[in-house]
Amino acid sequence: MKRETVVVLDFGGQYNQLIARRVRECGVYCEIYSYKTDIEKIKALQPKGIIFTGGPNSCYEPGAPTYTTEIFDIGAPILGICYGSQLMMHLLGGTIGKAPVREYGKIEVTVDQNSRLFTDVSEKTICWMSHNDYVAEMAPGFTAIAHSDNCPYAAMENTERSLYATQFHPEVLHTKEGQKMLSNFVYNICGCAGDWRMDSFVEQSIAAIREKVGDGKVLCALSGGVDSSVAAVLLSKAVGEQLTCVFVDHGLLRKNEGDEVEAVFGPDGPYKLNFIRVNAQERFYSKLAGVTEPERKRKIIGEEFIRVFEKEAKKIGAVDFLVQGTIYPDVVESGVGGESTVIKSHHNVGGLPDYVDFKEIIEPLRDLFKDEVRRAGLELGIPDYLVYRQPFPGPGLGIRIIGDVTAEKVAMVQDADAIWREEIANAGLDKTISQYFAALTNMRSVGVMGDERTYDYAIALRAVTTTDFMTAESAQVPWEVIEKTTSRIVNEVKHINRVFYDCTGKPPATIEFE
Ligand code: XMP
């Protein structure tokens, strides 16, 4: 059966993924395609509806992103947002020009409640605007359904052709009733049934994996992170012992993390899979000995990971399938989905296929956003603490120890980090702070403990809030929490005599220290 799909046609807007996520939050599956995608491909998807995104260009300028007008005749309702709305008008005979007053920010919009797009939306509603151009004249057949002080056509419709356009951005949370508008579009206008739910995703994926794998052998690199854990459990539910998971403990994991992963996925855990834990700590430490340059450390850890994984894979022999924890933002960001050309620069260790003898890759989470991966994880019965695990870089503590890495330094940063995480959780802040950890600075300084002079290391505490990890703010952690953590760290962790709190945002700093 064809999956009910709404297509986001991306004209280079910064909110392309956000639109798709919001539509999915309505219970409707949604995919992003670049405006360069051939119309035949879009038609083949039989979309229930199409959304044109915003974008930074002026649609009347030569070379601006555009699309064939055939799209208006394929029978799917279309909603144009910002640039998308201007392009719709432009292509259908309206006039777009520079707005006499540029609107930016939260603007009060007056809506006409007779429009199906605005069912149950307040007459005066706050919407997020960000535009230099505006619709000066609507295309024939359109009616204005909303306006603001400076924008006569804040929203328009042509009900006969099921075309809708908004100058504002309903997908942005600042548009107070935006989610309702998107829900109106997908349900009232496109007639979607809303069958995108994580329980059915899990059920259907298991069936599809079973069919694909048959009695083949499957190999998965397990890191203990959210994506690889959910992928592994999904596979194990589908093919049980045909799955082998290799978990490389590189000695750069958080305190007790290796044992926690083993407790869930190992022989005493609830899943019936073949679990191989490789304790490669010494091997990694010896390769890293004396190396201080961050990129070099990253490279060594990545390369060593492949070597270890490859060695284990060879023992298993040829496999039919290799599992990768790719998720939808990776697909969009690699340019396959939307218009964005950003190539992911952070590669997780693991799943590096060139070195393993396999026939095909399975990417069971390829269609999911991160929050959906988490919901699928919960659906599969994975423990909360694994499902809500904060991001952890592939090179692990290796890049949270400034300078050279030794087993002693790893132990110090692990202990300090465990205390920090415990205190953040005790203060009930673990759900509101996006990422928090301790890093070992390479700084040593003089201190005094009892009657003795010390010359020991300084720990830096980091806590940030962010939505996309591209920019971040230092979290305003209450002073008592920092104070208590500091006191515990200097008392409980040997060779630490100073604690700093990192107040820097990103930019100019990064979230990690290296
Ligand atoms: P930065 O330090 O660049 O980090 O501000 C942004 C986010 O990415 C994570 N990060 C990594 N993840 N491999 C990864 O898988 C890496 O090498 C890596 N470096 C940073 C970081 O934890 C943060 O969430």
Boltz pocket constraint, residues with backbone or C-beta under 6 A from the ligand:
constraints:
  - pocket:
      binder: B
      contacts: [[A, 298], [A, 346], [A, 347], [A, 348], [A, 349], [A, 391], [A, 392], [A, 393], [A, 394], [A, 395], [A, 435], [A, 469], [A, 470], [A, 506], [A, 509], [A, 510], [A, 511], [A, 512], [A, 513]]
      max_distance: 6.0
